[in-house]
């Protein structure tokens, strides 16, 4: 299976979860209903910061250019979002990534993470557009494009990976992100199911 076909298959198999994770409710869940600029920026910094920490652990075990590129990018993104932020609660998606220990599994999980994280960045772009802050919206739009490039940067390695192991790991990562989204919205008294 070609890498782009792998991504299409992951998208198709996880269509409902990815659609909801790409909805405006996902940002509401991320901020636990506190849709204020400083909270949105702080949670964006958390996502970038914990992402960099996760991939630093992977690089320490097995050096890989794609993870080094992710670390560099996420460091920049954390600085753009909220450079003074002391990281808050760790998102469950990073627990799922940290649980992956095989090279093929980590590649699959990484690709899934780019899909989930990219959707969040798209929602951040939309949020700041709605706040009449085009400069910040443009910054997050650029971040989303950078994450797309990270995913493509993994394609050469992914082409050599065990596709079943990679897909299983990808589904685990998406499931972890979706479970947290679903549970958080339920706790907030919001119906998680309709996409908006």
C-alpha atoms as a printed R data frame, in Angstrom:
    type eleno elety resid chain resno       x      y      z
1   ATOM     1    CA   UNK     A     1   0.000  0.000  0.000
2   ATOM     2    CA   UNK     A     2   1.333  3.430 -0.954
3   ATOM     3    CA   UNK     A     3   1.622  5.979  1.879
4   ATOM     4    CA   UNK     A     4  -1.101  8.221  0.461
5   ATOM     5    CA   UNK     A     5  -3.375  5.179  0.252
6   ATOM     6    CA   UNK     A     6  -2.508  4.396  3.865
7   ATOM     7    CA   UNK     A     7  -3.593  7.881  4.906
8   ATOM     8    CA   UNK     A     8  -6.807  7.598  2.875
9   ATOM     9    CA   UNK     A     9  -7.554  4.239  4.519
10  ATOM    10    CA   UNK     A    10  -6.982  5.643  8.002
11  ATOM    11    CA   UNK     A    11  -9.235  8.591  7.204
12  ATOM    12    CA   UNK     A    12 -11.965  6.310  5.855
13  ATOM    13    CA   UNK     A    13 -11.837  3.848  8.742
14  ATOM    14    CA   UNK     A    14 -11.959  6.659 11.299
15  ATOM    15    CA   UNK     A    15 -14.217  9.020  9.394
16  ATOM    16    CA   UNK     A    16 -16.695  9.728 12.192
17  ATOM    17    CA   UNK     A    17 -14.050 10.332 14.835
18  ATOM    18    CA   UNK     A    18 -11.921 12.529 12.582
19  ATOM    19    CA   UNK     A    19 -14.956 14.508 11.433
20  ATOM    20    CA   UNK     A    20 -15.939 15.270 15.002
21  ATOM    21    CA   UNK     A    21 -12.363 16.011 16.012
22  ATOM    22    CA   UNK     A    22 -12.338 18.540 13.172
23  ATOM    23    CA   UNK     A    23 -15.519 20.265 14.331
24  ATOM    24    CA   UNK     A    24 -15.855 23.409 16.385
25  ATOM    25    CA   UNK     A    25 -16.876 21.284 19.349
26  ATOM    26    CA   UNK     A    26 -13.350 19.893 19.434
27  ATOM    27    CA   UNK     A    27 -11.985 23.320 20.319
28  ATOM    28    CA   UNK     A    28 -14.726 23.705 22.914
29  ATOM    29    CA   UNK     A    29 -13.647 20.389 24.430
30  ATOM    30    CA   UNK     A    30  -9.956 21.315 24.271
31  ATOM    31    CA   UNK     A    31 -10.598 24.472 26.303
32  ATOM    32    CA   UNK     A    32 -13.234 22.794 28.496
33  ATOM    33    CA   UNK     A    33 -15.720 25.428 27.411
34  ATOM    34    CA   UNK     A    34 -13.473 28.421 28.135
35  ATOM    35    CA   UNK     A    35 -13.417 29.946 24.685
36  ATOM    36    CA   UNK     A    36 -11.231 32.928 25.518
37  ATOM    37    CA   UNK     A    37  -8.153 33.942 23.544
38  ATOM    38    CA   UNK     A    38  -5.693 33.320 26.368
39  ATOM    39    CA   UNK     A    39  -7.133 29.878 27.131
40  ATOM    40    CA   UNK     A    40  -7.157 28.907 23.462
41  ATOM    41    CA   UNK     A    41  -3.516 29.947 23.119
42  ATOM    42    CA   UNK     A    42  -2.559 28.150 26.325
43  ATOM    43    CA   UNK     A    43  -4.106 24.866 25.226
44  ATOM    44    CA   UNK     A    44  -2.482 25.202 21.807
45  ATOM    45    CA   UNK     A    45   0.843 25.588 23.615
46  ATOM    46    CA   UNK     A    46   0.075 22.438 25.631
47  ATOM    47    CA   UNK     A    47  -0.522 20.423 22.465
48  ATOM    48    CA   UNK     A    48   2.738 21.598 20.931
49  ATOM    49    CA   UNK     A    49   4.743 21.214 24.128
50  ATOM    50    CA   UNK     A    50   3.619 17.698 24.911
51  ATOM    51    CA   UNK     A    51   4.073 16.733 21.284
52  ATOM    52    CA   UNK     A    52   7.689 17.861 21.359
53  ATOM    53    CA   UNK     A    53   8.286 15.949 24.610
54  ATOM    54    CA   UNK     A    54   6.797 12.767 23.140
55  ATOM    55    CA   UNK     A    55   8.908 12.862 20.005
56  ATOM    56    CA   UNK     A    56  12.035 13.737 21.985
57  ATOM    57    CA   UNK     A    57  11.584 10.439 23.812
58  ATOM    58    CA   UNK     A    58  11.269  8.629 20.488
59  ATOM    59    CA   UNK     A    59  14.407 10.245 19.071
60  ATOM    60    CA   UNK     A    60  16.322  9.285 22.192
61  ATOM    61    CA   UNK     A    61  15.545  5.629 21.433
62  ATOM    62    CA   UNK     A    62  15.830  5.654 17.648
63  ATOM    63    CA   UNK     A    63  17.059  8.721 15.785
64  ATOM    64    CA   UNK     A    64  14.730  9.694 12.949
65  ATOM    65    CA   UNK     A    65  14.713 12.841 10.852
66  ATOM    66    CA   UNK     A    66  10.931 13.078 10.719
67  ATOM    67    CA   UNK     A    67  10.658 13.174 14.523
68  ATOM    68    CA   UNK     A    68  13.474 15.701 14.779
69  ATOM    69    CA   UNK     A    69  11.612 17.890 12.304
70  ATOM    70    CA   UNK     A    70   8.473 17.550 14.411
71  ATOM    71    CA   UNK     A    71  10.335 18.546 17.573
72  ATOM    72    CA   UNK     A    72  11.738 21.666 15.918
73  ATOM    73    CA   UNK     A    73   8.379 22.625 14.458
74  ATOM    74    CA   UNK     A    74   6.470 22.045 17.683
75  ATOM    75    CA   UNK     A    75   8.973 24.107 19.642
76  ATOM    76    CA   UNK     A    76   8.351 26.995 17.267
77  ATOM    77    CA   UNK     A    77   4.608 26.468 17.477
78  ATOM    78    CA   UNK     A    78   4.655 26.486 21.262
79  ATOM    79    CA   UNK     A    79   6.534 29.782 21.171
80  ATOM    80    CA   UNK     A    80   3.995 31.205 18.733
81  ATOM    81    CA   UNK     A    81   1.009 30.075 20.815
82  ATOM    82    CA   UNK     A    82   2.112 30.970 24.343
83  ATOM    83    CA   UNK     A    83   5.870 30.999 25.044
84  ATOM    84    CA   UNK     A    84   5.489 31.575 28.792
85  ATOM    85    CA   UNK     A    85   2.985 28.767 29.315
86  ATOM    86    CA   UNK     A    86   3.788 26.141 31.942
87  ATOM    87    CA   UNK     A    87   2.258 23.034 30.440
88  ATOM    88    CA   UNK     A    88  -1.165 22.077 31.748
89  ATOM    89    CA   UNK     A    89  -2.979 18.752 31.554
90  ATOM    90    CA   UNK     A    90  -1.470 16.226 29.169
91  ATOM    91    CA   UNK     A    91  -3.887 15.317 26.351
92  ATOM    92    CA   UNK     A    92  -4.710 11.612 26.135
93  ATOM    93    CA   UNK     A    93  -3.515 11.447 22.534
94  ATOM    94    CA   UNK     A    94   0.047 11.752 23.845
95  ATOM    95    CA   UNK     A    95  -0.493  8.922 26.309
96  ATOM    96    CA   UNK     A    96  -1.523  6.768 23.351
97  ATOM    97    CA   UNK     A    97   1.553  7.828 21.390
98  ATOM    98    CA   UNK     A    98   3.832  7.177 24.356
99  ATOM    99    CA   UNK     A    99   2.458  3.636 24.612
100 ATOM   100    CA   UNK     A   100   3.722  2.796 21.113
101 ATOM   101    CA   UNK     A   101   7.124  1.137 21.157
102 ATOM   102    CA   UNK     A   102   7.683 -0.402 17.728
103 ATOM   103    CA   UNK     A   103   9.049  1.593 14.814
104 ATOM   104    CA   UNK     A   104   6.138  0.686 12.529
105 ATOM   105    CA   UNK     A   105   3.588  1.401 15.232
106 ATOM   106    CA   UNK     A   106   5.171  4.769 15.923
107 ATOM   107    CA   UNK     A   107   5.062  5.709 12.255
108 ATOM   108    CA   UNK     A   108   1.375  4.850 12.091
109 ATOM   109    CA   UNK     A   109   0.705  6.730 15.298
110 ATOM   110    CA   UNK     A   110   2.651  9.713 14.051
111 ATOM   111    CA   UNK     A   111   0.600  9.889 10.854
112 ATOM   112    CA   UNK     A   112  -2.610  9.679 12.881
113 ATOM   113    CA   UNK     A   113  -1.364 12.425 15.179
114 ATOM   114    CA   UNK     A   114  -0.751 14.712 12.194
115 ATOM   115    CA   UNK     A   115  -4.374 14.210 11.139
116 ATOM   116    CA   UNK     A   116  -5.739 14.967 14.605
117 ATOM   117    CA   UNK     A   117  -3.391 17.842 15.356
118 ATOM   118    CA   UNK     A   118  -3.832 19.328 11.900
119 ATOM   119    CA   UNK     A   119  -7.600 19.410 12.428
120 ATOM   120    CA   UNK     A   120  -7.094 21.230 15.726
121 ATOM   121    CA   UNK     A   121  -4.890 23.814 14.042
122 ATOM   122    CA   UNK     A   122  -7.584 24.326 11.420
123 ATOM   123    CA   UNK     A   123 -10.096 24.999 14.204
124 ATOM   124    CA   UNK     A   124  -7.671 27.449 15.815
125 ATOM   125    CA   UNK     A   125  -7.411 29.215 12.463
126 ATOM   126    CA   UNK     A   126 -11.193 29.446 12.305
127 ATOM   127    CA   UNK     A   127 -11.439 30.660 15.880
128 ATOM   128    CA   UNK     A   128  -9.063 33.569 15.412
129 ATOM   129    CA   UNK     A   129 -10.658 34.425 12.082
130 ATOM   130    CA   UNK     A   130 -13.932 34.722 13.970
131 ATOM   131    CA   UNK     A   131 -12.199 36.891 16.570
132 ATOM   132    CA   UNK     A   132 -11.212 39.326 13.813
133 ATOM   133    CA   UNK     A   133  -7.535 38.536 14.387
134 ATOM   134    CA   UNK     A   134  -6.299 37.713 10.876
135 ATOM   135    CA   UNK     A   135  -2.619 37.757 11.822
136 ATOM   136    CA   UNK     A   136  -3.020 35.034 14.451
137 ATOM   137    CA   UNK     A   137  -5.361 33.107 12.156
138 ATOM   138    CA   UNK     A   138  -2.699 33.210  9.455
139 ATOM   139    CA   UNK     A   139  -0.090 31.952 11.934
140 ATOM   140    CA   UNK     A   140  -2.172 28.896 12.801
141 ATOM   141    CA   UNK     A   141  -3.000 28.311  9.136
142 ATOM   142    CA   UNK     A   142   0.715 28.163  8.433
143 ATOM   143    CA   UNK     A   143   1.182 25.732 11.319
144 ATOM   144    CA   UNK     A   144  -1.431 23.428  9.789
145 ATOM   145    CA   UNK     A   145   0.410 23.453  6.473
146 ATOM   146    CA   UNK     A   146   3.653 22.655  8.282
147 ATOM   147    CA   UNK     A   147   2.027 19.623  9.921
148 ATOM   148    CA   UNK     A   148   0.858 18.413  6.503
149 ATOM   149    CA   UNK     A   149   4.496 18.572  5.408
150 ATOM   150    CA   UNK     A   150   5.539 16.563  8.476
151 ATOM   151    CA   UNK     A   151   3.098 13.823  7.475
152 ATOM   152    CA   UNK     A   152   4.518 13.725  3.957
153 ATOM   153    CA   UNK     A   153   8.002 13.593  5.448
154 ATOM   154    CA   UNK     A   154   7.105 10.267  7.054
155 ATOM   155    CA   UNK     A   155   6.018  8.687  3.775
156 ATOM   156    CA   UNK     A   156   9.348  7.139  2.782
157 ATOM   157    CA   UNK     A   157   9.648  5.303  6.086
158 ATOM   158    CA   UNK     A   158   5.961  4.440  6.108
159 ATOM   159    CA   UNK     A   159   6.255  2.758  2.712
160 ATOM   160    CA   UNK     A   160   8.630  0.210  4.290
161 ATOM   161    CA   UNK     A   161   6.548 -0.323  7.433
162 ATOM   162    CA   UNK     A   162   4.277 -3.196  8.414
163 ATOM   163    CA   UNK     A   163   1.003 -1.700  7.243
164 ATOM   164    CA   UNK     A   164  -1.212 -3.683  9.626
165 ATOM   165    CA   UNK     A   165   0.833 -2.661 12.660
166 ATOM   166    CA   UNK     A   166   0.914  0.959 11.511
167 ATOM   167    CA   UNK     A   167  -2.841  1.071 10.887
168 ATOM   168    CA   UNK     A   168  -3.662 -0.491 14.226
169 ATOM   169    CA   UNK     A   169  -1.507  2.094 15.986
170 ATOM   170    CA   UNK     A   170  -3.083  4.904 13.974
171 ATOM   171    CA   UNK     A   171  -6.532  3.802 15.062
172 ATOM   172    CA   UNK     A   172  -5.422  3.651 18.710
173 ATOM   173    CA   UNK     A   173  -4.165  7.224 18.564
174 ATOM   174    CA   UNK     A   174  -7.320  8.551 16.923
175 ATOM   175    CA   UNK     A   175  -9.464  6.599 19.376
176 ATOM   176    CA   UNK     A   176  -7.624  8.133 22.332
177 ATOM   177    CA   UNK     A   177  -8.157 11.652 20.991
178 ATOM   178    CA   UNK     A   178 -11.805 10.928 20.251
179 ATOM   179    CA   UNK     A   179 -12.472  9.350 23.650
180 ATOM   180    CA   UNK     A   180 -11.138 12.436 25.415
181 ATOM   181    CA   UNK     A   181 -13.204 14.706 23.159
182 ATOM   182    CA   UNK     A   182 -16.346 12.654 23.814
183 ATOM   183    CA   UNK     A   183 -15.862 12.348 27.567
184 ATOM   184    CA   UNK     A   184 -15.006 16.025 28.013
185 ATOM   185    CA   UNK     A   185 -18.085 17.214 26.163
186 ATOM   186    CA   UNK     A   186 -20.313 14.844 28.109
187 ATOM   187    CA   UNK     A   187 -18.840 16.191 31.354
188 ATOM   188    CA   UNK     A   188 -19.630 19.705 30.120
189 ATOM   189    CA   UNK     A   189 -23.231 18.698 29.399
190 ATOM   190    CA   UNK     A   190 -22.767 18.969 25.615
191 ATOM   191    CA   UNK     A   191 -23.926 16.317 23.144
192 ATOM   192    CA   UNK     A   192 -20.693 15.159 21.461
193 ATOM   193    CA   UNK     A   193 -22.303 13.514 18.478
194 ATOM   194    CA   UNK     A   194 -23.635 16.166 16.086
195 ATOM   195    CA   UNK     A   195 -20.941 17.767 13.960
196 ATOM   196    CA   UNK     A   196 -21.036 21.532 13.811
